[in-house]
Amino acid sequence: MSDRIEAQRIAADLEEPVDEAGNLARKFGLDPYEVNYWIVDYDEMNELIAYGGFQRRYPHWRWGMQYDRQQKQGQFLGGKAFEIVNNDDPSHAFLQESNTLADQKAVITHVEAHADFFANNEWFGMFARNPNAAAMLARHADAIEAFMTDPEIDRGEVEKWIDHVLTLEDNIDQHVPYEPIDTRIDLIDERDTADVAEQLEELDLSDEVKGQVFTEEWLEAQSDDEEGVTFPAEPEKDVLGFLRKHGMRYDEDAARADEMEDWQKEILEMLRREAYYFAPQKMTKVMNEGWAAYWESAMMTGETFAGDDEFVLYADHMAKVLGSSGLNPYKLGLEIWQYVENATNRREVVERLLRVEGVTWRNFHDTVDFGQVVDLIEPDPEVASVVTHLDSLDSEDPRIDAEALDDARSGEIDVEAYPWKVLTYEGLAERHYSLTKPQNRGFVSRVSQEELERVSRYMFDDSRYASVEDALADIDYARGWDRMREIRESHNDVTFLDEFLTQEFVDENEYFTYEYTQSTGDYRVTSVDYRDVKKKLMLQFTNFGKPTVVVEDGNYNNRNELLLAHQYNGVMLDLGQAKDVLERVFELWGRPVNLKTIVKEFDEHDVEVAKRRDREPEPEEVGRLIRYDGDEVTVEELPWDAVDHLAADDIDYDTKPDEWLA
């Protein structure tokens, strides 16, 4: 902020919330990076959001466009910027000075949970462990700015080159760590790269001479010598990496491919490196935002981090975050985390009850008094209400922090403001036990017979309890939180949805799928089956929600042409956009580029019949090859055997590496 005095005043008011939010996060079992908080004004916040959470990025028009969009969203649509935090060690979070104290506290608690996710999720670890990202991005900004101001390099050419690369920024391999392209030995073509087509280019012969001396039949014969041999040997997901290793620039003056300039290679590699850095954020958006929303709520409402005079403002804050339209990662993520917690805690309770004499999975619903169960698992009053039981708390109790208890009794800790300081992780887990919250009190009774049978079959401990009271006295209140942290470490959005989106979750949260129907010409609800909902959702997160396109051949038809392949999962490419992208790829390859894909076609007669019979027509799936040669885009039909390997047997949302499936 330009007004340093005002910034210092605001910062002074936030010092205590920042310190205590970090302390509380660690009491909850979180292990976040340290966070540096910055006070910024409205314009600075919009700029940071445009820059993806960093203060310096390379010069490019995209940042101005994003800044303008963010500013207009706040000005005309009532949008409000609450926070932005980046994945770095230490993390950096930015607080907008015009927000209320309630908003600031919500942001701070939210940020601490994000910092925990950054530090402990293995996908972040794979791509960006100890990234020092701010320094990396600043170096890139300096380097690209130097290219733009170099009198021997046309600034417009640099901007166009960046545009070409950004078109493909999501076409990397999500399942391997970043590696500089010069060390990727798997992308070295072991064949003689100076093949026939390249040698013809070097001869600089006219098309007329080439046509007379080197006929199509002769060229095809050369290709036949290596029939079945492609480069790369396996489809390459890191399209940017392949283009960096083997791409060329197209020299319009000479009308031929030429080696990339050094600045072009460097920019391509820098932007590729940034794409890998930002990949885990895109891969874990639902998990990460849901995780942050969960712990923010636990702190702000569960531990009254929002004061009495701030609670209504905070409720409005949370309503805006969870109530935004469209696919809302905050809402979806929070609901799944809550379901995971409830399901894990329910299993703990069910396992205990199934070990009670006379209780089996068959008679469970007839035998168990669920009202009694909820009463018995209520937190101990001494843990639930620390303030009123301060004198009777036992310092030897594992749920009690003995040192903090002494400080609270001596007045060094304001126990009314911070009752959680007197409790350990175990005490907080009991205090916040999910199954006793009003909205979850019926969750245990809704356990299905199928789940009861499964739990009974796989119980490791079969010792018996004499009564329900004895069984529930032994429950592990922290089991749900422990399981949540395990999941936070290993999953991304696709695997998270795949494993935890169940029919019970879909029914409770009223999810459904909708599709455009040819028979009615509008969108209709099509299914409430969890498998359909899961597939529909995961298609929006697989490969960042973008089509999966791989390099299939870097020497297509032995002519140095590039062949890309769309791994078709039931969703067609937008052919108009695909053609535009091929024109960009041509600039990075320097030679003709091709794309194989599959499209759906509807017979007009079948559509009319379907409308009359109120059903959907069956589309025909056909192969297409889109080609751009530098002058025009052409589309030709391919036989099915040329694209059959691209088609998924079903909606293919499984993006796990092959070795995971071993």
C-alpha positions as CSV (number, residue, x, y, z in Angstrom):
1,M,0.0,0.0,0.0
2,S,1.2,3.5,-0.7
3,D,-0.2,4.7,2.6
4,R,2.3,3.1,4.9
5,I,0.8,4.5,8.1
6,E,-2.6,3.1,7.3
7,A,-1.1,-0.3,6.4
8,Q,0.8,-0.4,9.7
9,R,-2.4,0.3,11.6
10,I,-4.3,-2.4,9.9
11,A,-1.4,-4.8,10.3
12,A,-1.2,-4.1,14.0
13,D,-4.9,-5.0,14.4
14,L,-4.3,-8.3,12.6
15,E,-1.2,-9.4,14.4
16,E,-3.0,-11.3,17.1
17,P,-5.5,-13.1,14.7
18,V,-2.6,-14.1,12.5
19,D,-0.6,-15.5,15.4
20,E,-3.5,-17.3,17.0
21,A,-4.8,-18.7,13.7
22,G,-1.4,-20.4,13.1
23,N,-1.5,-21.7,16.7
24,L,-5.0,-23.1,16.4
25,A,-4.2,-24.7,13.0
26,R,-1.4,-26.6,14.6
27,K,-3.6,-27.6,17.5
28,F,-6.0,-29.1,14.9
29,G,-3.2,-31.3,13.6
30,L,-2.3,-29.1,10.6
31,D,1.3,-28.6,9.6
32,P,1.3,-25.5,7.4
33,Y,4.2,-23.6,5.8
34,E,4.9,-20.3,7.6
35,V,2.8,-17.6,6.0
36,N,3.8,-14.0,5.3
37,Y,0.8,-11.7,5.3
38,W,0.7,-8.5,3.2
39,I,-1.8,-5.7,3.4
40,V,-2.8,-4.4,-0.1
41,D,-5.4,-2.0,-1.5
42,Y,-8.2,-2.8,-3.9
43,D,-6.2,-2.2,-7.1
44,E,-3.2,-4.2,-5.8
45,M,-5.4,-7.1,-5.0
46,N,-6.9,-7.1,-8.5
47,E,-3.4,-7.0,-9.9
48,L,-2.2,-9.9,-7.7
49,I,-5.3,-12.0,-8.7
50,A,-4.5,-11.3,-12.4
51,Y,-0.9,-12.4,-11.8
52,G,-1.9,-15.7,-10.2
53,G,-0.9,-14.6,-6.6
54,F,2.5,-13.2,-7.4
55,Q,3.8,-9.7,-7.5
56,R,6.0,-10.0,-10.6
57,R,5.2,-11.8,-13.9
58,Y,6.5,-11.5,-17.4
59,P,5.1,-8.7,-19.6
60,H,2.0,-9.9,-21.5
61,W,-1.4,-8.7,-22.5
62,R,-3.1,-11.6,-20.7
63,W,-2.5,-10.0,-17.3
64,G,-4.2,-6.8,-18.3
65,M,-7.2,-8.8,-19.6
66,Q,-7.5,-10.7,-16.3
67,Y,-7.1,-7.5,-14.3
68,D,-9.9,-5.8,-16.3
69,R,-12.1,-8.8,-15.8
70,Q,-11.5,-8.9,-12.1
71,Q,-12.1,-5.2,-11.7
72,K,-15.4,-5.3,-13.7
73,Q,-16.6,-8.3,-11.7
74,G,-16.2,-6.3,-8.5
75,Q,-17.6,-3.1,-10.0
76,F,-20.6,-4.5,-11.9
77,L,-21.3,-8.0,-10.6
78,G,-20.8,-7.4,-6.9
79,G,-17.9,-9.8,-6.7
80,K,-15.6,-9.3,-3.7
81,A,-11.9,-10.4,-3.4
82,F,-11.3,-12.0,-0.1
83,E,-7.9,-13.5,-0.3
84,I,-5.1,-14.9,-2.5
85,V,-2.3,-17.1,-1.3
86,N,0.5,-18.7,-3.3
87,N,2.2,-22.1,-3.0
88,D,5.7,-21.2,-1.7
89,D,7.8,-21.8,1.4
90,P,7.1,-19.5,3.1
91,S,3.7,-18.9,1.6
92,H,2.6,-15.3,0.9
93,A,-1.0,-14.3,1.5
94,F,-2.6,-10.9,0.7
95,L,-5.3,-9.2,2.7
96,Q,-7.3,-6.4,1.1
97,E,-7.3,-3.5,3.5
98,S,-10.9,-2.5,2.8
99,N,-12.4,-5.8,4.1
100,T,-13.9,-6.1,7.5
101,L,-12.1,-7.7,10.4
102,A,-14.5,-10.6,10.2
103,D,-13.5,-11.1,6.5
104,Q,-9.8,-10.8,7.4
105,K,-10.1,-13.4,10.1
106,A,-11.9,-15.7,7.7
107,V,-9.2,-15.2,5.1
108,I,-6.4,-15.9,7.7
109,T,-7.9,-19.2,8.9
110,H,-8.6,-20.2,5.3
111,V,-5.0,-19.4,4.3
112,E,-3.5,-21.4,7.1
113,A,-5.4,-24.5,5.8
114,H,-4.2,-23.8,2.3
115,A,-0.6,-23.5,3.5
116,D,-1.0,-26.9,5.2
117,F,-2.3,-28.4,2.0
118,F,0.6,-27.0,0.0
119,A,3.1,-28.4,2.5
120,N,1.7,-31.9,2.8
121,N,0.0,-32.9,-0.5
122,E,2.2,-35.2,-2.5
123,W,1.1,-33.7,-5.8
124,F,2.4,-30.4,-4.7
125,G,5.5,-32.2,-3.5
126,M,6.0,-33.9,-6.9
127,F,5.8,-30.6,-8.9
128,A,6.9,-27.9,-6.5
129,R,8.6,-29.0,-3.3
130,N,10.3,-26.0,-1.8
131,P,9.7,-24.1,-5.0
132,N,10.9,-20.6,-4.1
133,A,8.3,-19.7,-6.8
134,A,8.3,-16.0,-6.3
135,A,12.0,-15.9,-7.2
136,M,11.6,-18.2,-10.1
137,L,8.7,-16.2,-11.6
138,A,10.7,-13.0,-11.0
139,R,13.7,-14.4,-12.9
140,H,11.4,-15.4,-15.8
141,A,9.9,-11.9,-15.8
142,D,13.3,-10.3,-16.0
143,A,14.5,-12.6,-18.7
144,I,11.5,-12.1,-20.9
145,E,11.5,-8.4,-20.4
146,A,15.1,-8.4,-21.5
147,F,14.2,-10.1,-24.7
148,M,11.4,-7.6,-25.3
149,T,13.7,-4.7,-24.9
150,D,16.5,-6.2,-26.9
151,P,16.9,-3.9,-30.0
152,E,17.8,-7.0,-32.1
153,I,14.5,-8.8,-31.2
154,D,11.1,-7.6,-32.3
155,R,8.9,-7.2,-29.2
156,G,5.8,-8.1,-31.2
157,E,7.5,-11.4,-32.2
158,V,8.1,-12.2,-28.5
159,E,4.5,-11.5,-27.6
160,K,3.3,-13.7,-30.5
161,W,5.6,-16.5,-29.4
162,I,4.3,-16.4,-25.9
163,D,0.7,-16.5,-27.3
164,H,1.7,-19.7,-29.2
165,V,3.1,-21.4,-26.2
166,L,0.3,-20.4,-23.8
167,T,-2.2,-22.1,-26.2
168,L,-0.6,-25.4,-25.0
169,E,0.3,-24.6,-21.4
170,D,-1.9,-27.4,-20.1
171,N,-0.4,-30.0,-22.4
172,I,2.1,-31.4,-20.1
173,D,2.4,-34.7,-18.3
174,Q,0.6,-34.3,-15.0
175,H,2.0,-37.5,-13.5
176,V,5.7,-36.9,-13.6
177,P,7.8,-34.2,-11.9
178,Y,9.2,-31.4,-14.0
179,E,12.5,-32.1,-15.6
180,P,14.4,-29.6,-17.9
181,I,13.9,-30.7,-21.4
182,D,17.6,-31.0,-22.2
183,T,17.9,-33.9,-19.7
184,R,14.8,-35.8,-21.1
185,I,16.8,-38.6,-22.8
186,D,13.5,-40.4,-23.6
187,L,12.7,-37.6,-26.1
188,I,15.9,-38.2,-28.1
189,D,15.2,-39.7,-31.5
190,E,17.7,-42.5,-31.9
191,R,17.0,-42.8,-35.6
192,D,18.8,-40.7,-38.1
193,T,17.0,-37.4,-37.7
194,A,18.3,-36.2,-41.1
195,D,15.7,-38.3,-42.9
196,V,14.6,-38.1,-46.5
197,A,12.1,-35.3,-46.1
198,E,14.5,-33.2,-44.1
199,Q,17.3,-33.7,-46.7
200,L,15.0,-32.6,-49.4
201,E,14.2,-29.4,-47.5
202,E,18.0,-28.8,-47.1
203,L,18.4,-29.1,-50.9
204,D,16.1,-26.2,-51.4
205,L,14.7,-27.6,-54.6
206,S,11.6,-26.1,-56.2
207,D,8.3,-28.0,-55.8
208,E,8.4,-28.6,-59.6
209,V,11.8,-30.3,-59.5
210,K,10.9,-32.3,-56.3
211,G,7.7,-33.5,-58.0
212,Q,9.5,-34.7,-61.1
213,V,12.5,-36.3,-59.4
214,F,11.1,-37.5,-56.1
215,T,7.6,-38.9,-56.8
216,E,4.9,-39.6,-54.2
217,E,5.4,-43.3,-54.8
218,W,9.2,-43.0,-54.1
219,L,8.6,-41.0,-50.9
220,E,6.0,-43.6,-49.7
221,A,8.5,-46.3,-50.4
222,Q,11.0,-44.7,-48.1
223,S,8.3,-44.5,-45.4
224,D,7.6,-48.2,-45.9
225,D,11.2,-49.0,-45.0
226,E,10.3,-48.0,-41.4
227,E,6.7,-49.1,-41.4
228,G,5.4,-49.3,-37.8
229,V,8.2,-47.2,-36.4
230,T,7.1,-44.0,-34.9
231,F,8.8,-41.3,-32.8
232,P,8.2,-41.1,-29.9
233,A,7.9,-44.8,-29.3
234,E,5.0,-44.2,-27.0
235,P,2.4,-41.4,-27.1
236,E,4.0,-38.3,-25.4
237,K,1.8,-36.3,-23.1
238,D,4.3,-33.5,-22.6
239,V,3.5,-31.8,-25.9
240,L,5.3,-28.6,-24.8
241,G,8.4,-30.7,-23.9
242,F,8.3,-32.5,-27.3
243,L,8.0,-29.2,-29.2
244,R,10.9,-27.7,-27.1
245,K,13.1,-30.7,-28.0
246,H,12.2,-31.1,-31.7
247,G,10.2,-28.1,-32.7
248,M,11.4,-25.5,-35.2
249,R,10.2,-22.0,-36.1
250,Y,8.6,-21.2,-39.4
251,D,10.5,-18.7,-41.4
252,E,8.0,-16.8,-43.5
253,D,10.6,-15.1,-45.6
254,A,12.2,-18.4,-46.6
255,A,8.9,-20.3,-46.5
256,R,10.5,-23.1,-44.6
257,A,11.3,-24.4,-41.1
258,D,14.4,-23.2,-39.3
259,E,16.0,-23.7,-36.0
260,M,14.4,-21.8,-33.1
261,E,16.2,-18.7,-31.9
262,D,17.8,-19.0,-28.5
263,W,15.3,-16.6,-27.0
264,Q,12.4,-18.7,-28.4
265,K,13.8,-21.9,-26.8
266,E,14.3,-20.2,-23.5
267,I,10.8,-18.7,-23.3
268,L,9.3,-22.0,-24.3
269,E,11.2,-23.8,-21.5
270,M,10.4,-21.1,-18.9
271,L,6.7,-21.2,-19.7
272,R,6.8,-25.0,-19.6
273,R,8.4,-24.8,-16.2
274,E,5.6,-22.5,-15.0
275,A,3.0,-24.8,-16.3
276,Y,4.4,-27.6,-14.2
277,Y,4.5,-25.3,-11.1
278,F,0.9,-24.4,-11.5
279,A,-0.3,-27.9,-12.4
280,P,-0.9,-29.2,-8.8
281,Q,-3.1,-26.1,-8.1
282,K,-5.3,-27.0,-11.0
283,M,-5.2,-30.8,-10.1
284,T,-6.4,-30.2,-6.5
285,K,-8.8,-27.3,-6.8
286,V,-11.7,-29.1,-5.2
287,M,-9.7,-30.8,-2.5
288,N,-7.7,-27.7,-1.6
289,E,-10.6,-25.2,-1.5
290,G,-12.8,-27.7,0.3
291,W,-10.0,-28.4,2.8
292,A,-9.5,-24.7,3.5
293,A,-13.3,-24.1,3.8
294,Y,-13.6,-26.9,6.3
295,W,-10.9,-25.8,8.7
296,E,-11.9,-22.1,8.3
297,S,-15.4,-23.1,9.4
298,A,-14.0,-25.2,12.3
299,M,-11.9,-22.2,13.5
300,M,-14.4,-19.4,12.9
301,T,-17.5,-21.0,14.2
302,G,-16.4,-24.1,16.0
303,E,-13.8,-22.2,18.1
304,T,-15.6,-18.8,17.9
305,F,-12.6,-17.2,16.1
306,A,-15.3,-14.9,14.8
307,G,-16.4,-12.8,17.8
308,D,-20.0,-12.3,18.7
309,D,-20.1,-9.0,16.8
310,E,-18.5,-10.6,13.8
311,F,-20.5,-13.8,13.4
312,V,-23.3,-12.5,11.2
313,L,-20.7,-10.8,8.9
314,Y,-18.8,-14.1,8.7
315,A,-22.0,-16.1,8.0
316,D,-22.6,-13.7,5.1
317,H,-19.0,-14.1,3.9
318,M,-19.3,-17.9,3.9
319,A,-22.7,-17.8,2.2
320,K,-21.2,-15.8,-0.7
321,V,-18.3,-18.2,-1.0
322,L,-20.4,-21.3,-1.0
323,G,-23.3,-19.8,-2.9
324,S,-21.5,-18.8,-6.1
325,S,-23.1,-20.2,-9.2
326,G,-21.7,-22.9,-11.5
327,L,-19.5,-25.7,-10.4
328,N,-18.3,-24.4,-7.1
329,P,-15.1,-26.1,-5.9
330,Y,-15.5,-24.6,-2.4
331,K,-18.9,-26.1,-1.9
332,L,-18.2,-29.5,-3.6
333,G,-14.9,-29.9,-1.8
334,L,-16.4,-28.9,1.6
335,E,-19.3,-31.3,1.2
336,I,-17.0,-34.2,0.3
337,W,-14.6,-33.6,3.2
338,Q,-17.5,-33.5,5.6
339,Y,-18.9,-36.7,4.1
340,V,-15.4,-38.4,4.5
341,E,-15.3,-37.3,8.1
342,N,-18.8,-38.5,8.8
343,A,-18.4,-41.8,7.0
344,T,-15.1,-42.5,8.8
345,N,-16.5,-41.6,12.2
346,R,-19.6,-43.7,11.5
347,R,-17.4,-46.7,10.7
348,E,-15.6,-46.3,14.0
349,V,-19.0,-46.3,15.8
350,V,-20.4,-49.2,13.8
351,E,-17.3,-51.3,14.4
352,R,-17.7,-50.8,18.1
353,L,-21.4,-51.6,18.1
354,L,-20.9,-54.8,16.0
355,R,-18.7,-56.1,18.8
356,V,-21.5,-55.7,21.4
357,E,-22.9,-59.0,22.5
358,G,-26.1,-59.7,20.6
359,V,-25.5,-57.2,17.8
360,T,-24.9,-58.4,14.3
361,W,-24.9,-56.8,10.9
362,R,-28.2,-58.5,10.2
363,N,-30.1,-57.3,13.3
364,F,-28.2,-54.0,13.6
365,H,-31.1,-51.6,12.8
366,D,-33.6,-53.6,14.9
367,T,-31.3,-53.9,18.0
368,V,-29.5,-50.6,18.3
369,D,-31.1,-47.6,19.9
370,F,-29.7,-44.8,17.8
371,G,-30.9,-42.1,20.1
372,Q,-28.9,-43.7,22.9
373,V,-25.9,-43.9,20.6
374,V,-25.9,-40.2,19.8
375,D,-26.3,-39.4,23.5
376,L,-23.4,-41.7,24.4
377,I,-21.0,-40.2,21.9
378,E,-21.6,-36.6,22.9
379,P,-18.4,-34.9,24.0
380,D,-17.5,-34.9,27.7
381,P,-19.0,-31.7,29.1
382,E,-15.5,-30.8,30.5
383,V,-14.1,-30.8,27.0
384,A,-17.2,-29.3,25.3
385,S,-17.3,-26.3,27.8
386,V,-13.7,-25.7,29.0
387,V,-14.5,-22.3,30.5
388,T,-17.1,-23.5,33.0
389,H,-15.0,-26.6,34.0
390,L,-11.6,-25.0,34.2
391,D,-11.1,-25.8,37.9
392,S,-12.1,-29.4,37.6
393,L,-10.0,-30.3,34.5
394,D,-7.3,-33.0,35.1
395,S,-3.9,-32.0,33.9
396,E,-3.1,-35.8,33.5
397,D,-5.9,-36.2,31.0
398,P,-4.5,-36.7,27.5
399,R,-7.1,-34.4,26.2
400,I,-5.8,-31.5,28.3
401,D,-2.7,-29.4,27.6
402,A,-1.3,-29.3,31.1
403,E,1.0,-26.3,30.6
404,A,-1.8,-24.3,29.0
405,L,-4.1,-25.3,31.8
406,D,-1.8,-23.8,34.4
407,D,-1.5,-20.6,32.3
408,A,-5.3,-20.4,32.0
409,R,-5.8,-20.8,35.7
410,S,-3.2,-18.1,36.4
411,G,-4.8,-15.7,34.0
412,E,-2.0,-15.7,31.4
413,I,-4.4,-17.2,28.8
414,D,-7.7,-15.6,28.0
415,V,-9.6,-18.9,28.2
416,E,-12.9,-17.3,27.2
417,A,-11.5,-16.0,24.0
418,Y,-9.2,-19.0,23.3
419,P,-10.7,-22.1,25.1
420,W,-8.9,-24.4,22.5
421,K,-5.5,-23.5,24.0
422,V,-6.3,-25.7,27.0
423,L,-7.0,-28.8,24.8
424,T,-4.8,-31.2,23.0
425,Y,-5.5,-32.6,19.5
426,E,-7.4,-35.4,21.1
427,G,-9.5,-33.0,23.1
428,L,-10.3,-30.9,20.1
429,A,-11.3,-34.0,18.1
430,E,-13.8,-34.9,20.8
431,R,-15.0,-31.3,21.1
432,H,-15.7,-31.1,17.4
433,Y,-17.0,-34.7,16.8
434,S,-19.0,-34.5,13.6
435,L,-21.6,-37.2,14.4
436,T,-23.0,-35.1,17.3
437,K,-23.7,-32.0,15.3
438,P,-27.4,-31.4,14.7
439,Q,-27.2,-31.9,10.9
440,N,-25.5,-35.2,11.3
441,R,-27.3,-36.8,14.2
442,G,-29.1,-39.3,11.9
443,F,-26.0,-40.3,10.0
444,V,-25.3,-43.5,12.0
445,S,-28.8,-44.8,11.6
446,R,-28.6,-44.4,7.8
447,V,-25.9,-46.9,7.5
448,S,-26.8,-49.5,4.8
449,Q,-27.0,-53.2,5.2
450,E,-24.4,-53.5,2.5
451,E,-22.0,-51.4,4.5
452,L,-22.8,-53.2,7.7
453,E,-22.0,-56.6,6.1
454,R,-18.7,-55.2,4.6
455,V,-17.6,-53.7,7.9
456,S,-18.4,-56.9,9.7
457,R,-16.5,-59.0,7.3
458,Y,-13.3,-57.0,7.5
459,M,-13.2,-56.1,11.2
460,F,-9.7,-57.0,12.6
461,D,-10.7,-56.8,16.2
462,D,-13.5,-59.2,17.1
463,S,-13.3,-59.0,20.9
464,R,-16.7,-58.4,22.5
465,Y,-18.3,-55.7,24.6
466,A,-20.9,-56.4,27.3
467,S,-22.9,-53.3,26.5
468,V,-23.4,-50.4,24.1
469,E,-22.1,-48.1,26.8
470,D,-18.8,-50.1,27.1
471,A,-18.4,-50.1,23.4
472,L,-18.8,-46.4,22.8
473,A,-16.6,-45.5,25.7
474,D,-13.7,-46.7,23.6
475,I,-14.4,-44.8,20.4
476,D,-11.5,-42.9,18.8
477,Y,-12.8,-39.4,18.3
478,A,-9.8,-38.4,16.2
479,R,-10.3,-41.2,13.6
480,G,-12.2,-38.9,11.1
481,W,-9.5,-36.2,11.2
482,D,-6.7,-38.7,11.0
483,R,-8.3,-40.2,7.8
484,M,-8.8,-36.7,6.3
485,R,-5.1,-35.9,6.7
486,E,-4.2,-39.2,5.1
487,I,-6.4,-38.4,2.1
488,R,-5.0,-34.8,1.9
489,E,-1.5,-36.3,1.5
490,S,-2.1,-38.6,-1.4
491,H,-5.1,-37.6,-3.6
492,N,-5.8,-35.2,-6.4
493,D,-9.3,-34.1,-7.5
494,V,-9.9,-37.0,-9.9
495,T,-8.9,-39.7,-7.4
496,F,-10.7,-37.8,-4.6
497,L,-14.0,-37.8,-6.5
498,D,-13.5,-41.4,-7.8
499,E,-13.1,-42.8,-4.3
500,F,-15.4,-40.8,-2.1
501,L,-18.3,-39.7,-4.3
502,T,-20.9,-42.3,-3.4
503,Q,-24.6,-42.8,-4.0
504,E,-25.3,-41.8,-0.4
505,F,-23.3,-38.5,-1.0
506,V,-25.2,-37.8,-4.2
507,D,-28.6,-38.4,-2.6
508,E,-27.8,-36.3,0.5
509,N,-26.5,-33.4,-1.4
510,E,-28.9,-33.6,-4.4
511,Y,-26.4,-33.9,-7.2
512,F,-27.6,-34.9,-10.7
513,T,-26.4,-34.8,-14.3
514,Y,-28.0,-32.9,-17.2
515,E,-27.4,-33.1,-20.9
516,Y,-28.4,-31.4,-24.1
517,T,-31.0,-33.6,-25.7
518,Q,-31.4,-33.8,-29.5
519,S,-35.0,-34.8,-29.2
520,T,-36.1,-31.7,-27.3
521,G,-33.5,-29.2,-28.3
522,D,-32.8,-28.2,-24.7
523,Y,-31.1,-29.4,-21.5
524,R,-32.7,-32.0,-19.3
525,V,-31.9,-33.8,-16.1
526,T,-30.7,-37.2,-17.2
527,S,-29.5,-39.1,-14.1
528,V,-29.1,-39.1,-10.3
529,D,-27.0,-42.2,-10.3
530,Y,-23.7,-41.6,-8.6
531,R,-21.7,-43.3,-11.4
532,D,-23.1,-40.8,-13.9
533,V,-22.6,-37.9,-11.6
534,K,-19.0,-39.0,-10.9
535,K,-18.2,-39.4,-14.6
536,K,-19.6,-36.0,-15.4
537,L,-17.7,-34.3,-12.6
538,M,-14.4,-36.1,-13.3
539,L,-14.5,-35.1,-16.9
540,Q,-14.3,-31.5,-15.8
541,F,-11.1,-32.3,-13.8
542,T,-9.3,-34.8,-15.9
543,N,-6.3,-33.1,-17.6
544,F,-7.5,-29.8,-16.0
545,G,-10.8,-30.2,-17.7
546,K,-9.1,-29.9,-21.1
547,P,-9.0,-32.5,-23.9
548,T,-6.1,-34.9,-23.6
549,V,-3.9,-34.6,-26.7
550,V,-0.6,-36.4,-27.1
551,V,2.2,-36.5,-29.6
552,E,1.7,-39.8,-31.6
553,D,4.4,-39.3,-34.3
554,G,7.0,-36.6,-34.8
555,N,7.8,-37.9,-38.3
556,Y,4.3,-38.5,-39.7
557,N,4.4,-40.2,-43.1
558,N,8.2,-39.8,-43.0
559,R,7.8,-36.1,-43.9
560,N,8.7,-34.4,-40.6
561,E,5.1,-33.6,-40.0
562,L,3.7,-33.7,-36.5
563,L,0.8,-36.0,-35.7
564,L,-1.2,-35.3,-32.5
565,A,-3.9,-37.6,-31.2
566,H,-6.9,-36.7,-29.2
567,Q,-7.6,-39.4,-26.6
568,Y,-11.4,-39.4,-27.1
569,N,-13.4,-40.0,-23.9
570,G,-16.9,-39.5,-25.3
571,V,-16.6,-35.7,-25.5
572,M,-15.9,-34.2,-28.9
573,L,-13.3,-31.6,-29.5
574,D,-14.6,-28.1,-30.5
575,L,-13.3,-28.4,-34.1
576,G,-13.2,-24.7,-34.6
577,Q,-10.9,-24.3,-31.6
578,A,-8.9,-27.3,-32.7
579,K,-8.2,-25.7,-36.0
580,D,-7.1,-22.5,-34.3
581,V,-4.8,-24.4,-32.0
582,L,-3.2,-26.3,-34.9
583,E,-2.3,-23.0,-36.5
584,R,-0.5,-22.0,-33.2
585,V,1.3,-25.4,-33.0
586,F,2.5,-24.9,-36.6
587,E,4.5,-21.9,-35.4
588,L,6.2,-24.1,-32.8
589,W,6.8,-27.0,-35.1
590,G,7.7,-25.1,-38.3
591,R,6.2,-27.8,-40.5
592,P,2.7,-29.2,-41.2
593,V,0.7,-30.5,-38.2
594,N,-2.0,-33.1,-38.0
595,L,-4.6,-34.0,-35.4
596,K,-6.5,-37.3,-35.2
597,T,-9.8,-37.2,-33.4
598,I,-13.2,-38.8,-33.2
599,V,-16.5,-36.9,-33.8
600,K,-20.1,-37.8,-33.3
601,E,-22.5,-37.4,-36.3
602,F,-26.3,-37.5,-36.2
603,D,-28.4,-38.6,-39.1
604,E,-31.1,-36.0,-39.6
605,H,-33.7,-38.7,-40.3
606,D,-32.8,-40.4,-37.0
607,V,-33.1,-37.1,-35.1
608,E,-36.6,-36.5,-36.5
609,V,-37.7,-40.1,-35.6
610,A,-36.3,-39.7,-32.2
611,K,-38.2,-36.5,-31.6
612,R,-41.5,-38.1,-32.5
613,R,-40.7,-41.1,-30.2
614,D,-39.4,-39.0,-27.4
615,R,-36.0,-40.7,-27.2
616,E,-32.4,-39.8,-28.0
617,P,-30.9,-40.7,-31.4
618,E,-27.8,-42.8,-31.5
619,P,-24.8,-40.9,-33.0
620,E,-22.2,-42.5,-35.3
621,E,-18.6,-42.1,-34.2
622,V,-16.2,-41.4,-37.1
623,G,-12.5,-40.6,-37.3
624,R,-11.2,-37.3,-38.6
625,L,-7.8,-36.0,-39.5
626,I,-7.3,-32.2,-39.2
627,R,-4.2,-30.9,-41.0
628,Y,-2.7,-27.4,-41.2
629,D,0.2,-26.9,-43.7
630,G,0.8,-23.2,-43.0
631,D,-1.7,-22.0,-45.6
632,E,-5.0,-23.8,-45.0
633,V,-6.8,-26.2,-42.7
634,T,-8.2,-29.4,-44.2
635,V,-10.3,-32.1,-42.7
636,E,-10.6,-35.6,-44.0
637,E,-12.4,-38.7,-42.8
638,L,-10.3,-41.6,-41.4
639,P,-11.1,-45.2,-41.4
640,W,-12.2,-46.5,-38.0
641,D,-9.1,-48.7,-37.6
642,A,-6.9,-45.5,-37.7
643,V,-8.7,-44.0,-34.7
644,D,-10.0,-47.1,-32.8
645,H,-7.1,-46.9,-30.3
646,L,-8.1,-43.4,-29.4
647,A,-11.6,-44.3,-28.2
648,A,-12.3,-45.1,-24.6
649,D,-14.5,-48.2,-23.9
650,D,-16.5,-45.9,-21.6
651,I,-16.2,-42.4,-20.4
652,D,-12.5,-42.5,-19.6
653,Y,-11.9,-40.4,-16.5
654,D,-9.1,-42.5,-15.0
655,T,-5.9,-40.5,-15.2
656,K,-3.8,-42.6,-12.8
657,P,-0.3,-43.6,-14.0
658,D,-0.1,-47.1,-15.3
659,E,2.1,-48.2,-12.4
660,W,-0.7,-47.4,-10.0
661,L,-2.8,-50.1,-11.6
662,A,-0.2,-52.8,-11.3
